[in-house]
Amino acid sequence: MLEVLFIGLSLGSVLLLVALGLAITYGAMGVINMAHGEMVMVGAYVTVLSGIWLGANIFVAIPLAFIVTALLGLLIEKLVVRKLYGRLLDTLLATWGIAILIQQAVRLEFGLSFFGIHIEGLGPGLQNVAVPEFLQGAFSIGGAEINRYRAFIILVTAILALLTWLIMYRTPIGTQVRAIIRNPKMAAACGIDVERVNALTFAFGSGLAGIAGVMVSGFKTVFPDMGTPMVVDGFLVVVMGGVGSLLGSVFSAGILGEINGLVASVTNDILARAVVFGIVIAIIILKPKGLFALKGR
């Protein structure tokens, strides 16, 4: 039983990494970023490419993926999203288009495949990442075999969740983000540079998604379409927890991960996913603003 609970916790950790960026971005900017899943995919490919071309392991890939995806997110915000604030449907469609472009860029090796040039690690094929030897295998707790890599994912997620909380609640930029979440017009009237804060928020959320991609690459195959279902899972966590609520994202990710793990252990992954969707729908009906929605005045 402990093994199943641990698997559910590791699944919830990946969900939380994906959802943290969405919770901040959607809460502060009101943007449904359909390209967020592609940030996860890019992070996974950074891990693959850094291993092939730099001989780097997963520990080096974590900061690399954060930097690459944060810069990519910053570029997307400045060139596209910034021009569409307040236009929810337009933003959704635009970021969906960006997601498709990023997928195809990886699949076609940035267009070089048309010229017969192959970049090892890219293309439509499947890629795998080697996990460091000391993260392989399992260790025993109370007679239960605990996977080392899944324990590593939980540890990384806990550190990043704490770091995000510290940024949001113990730094000036975090105070500005929370002010924008509450009332962007009032925040602007108080002298907060809303555009700058939104850009940094979008970049930080994208960087977190990139780290999620690094974590996922250690136990899943890497391919161009891998991020598509993850953005859906991320929004499930955000909606269930409450828009803009970090605490809500943490608890909802843990709850959904454990439900998925428990149901999958008894039945199968498909039914487990259906049960998760059903629970989220029921919560939305009963509490439309989520379990831990920010209180308004």
Sequence and secondary structure as in RCSB ss.txt:
>XXXX:A:sequence
MLEVLFIGLSLGSVLLLVALGLAITYGAMGVINMAHGEMVMVGAYVTVLSGIWLGANIFVAIPLAFIVTALLGLL
IEKLVVRKLYGRLLDTLLATWGIAILIQQAVRLEFGLSFFGIHIEGLGPGLQNVAVPEFLQGAFSIGGAEINRYR
AFIILVTAILALLTWLIMYRTPIGTQVRAIIRNPKMAAACGIDVERVNALTFAFGSGLAGIAGVMVSGFKTVFPD
MGTPMVVDGFLVVVMGGVGSLLGSVFSAGILGEINGLVASVTNDILARAVVFGIVIAIIILKPKGLFALKGR
>XXXX:A:secstr
 HHHHHHHHHHHHHHHHHHHHHHHHHHHH    TTHHHHHHHHHHHHHHIIIII   HHHHHHHHHHHHHHHHHH
HHHHTGGGGTT HHHHHHHHHHHHHHHHHHHHTGGGGGGGT   TT SSS B     GGGSSEEEETTEEEEHHH
HHHHHHHHHHHHHHHHHHHHSHHHHHHHHHHH HHHHHHTT  HHHHHHHHHHHHHHHHHHHHHHHHTTS B TT
TTHHHHHHHHHHHHHH TT HHHHHHHHHHHHHHHHHHHHHS HHHHHHHHHHHHHHHHHH TT TT     
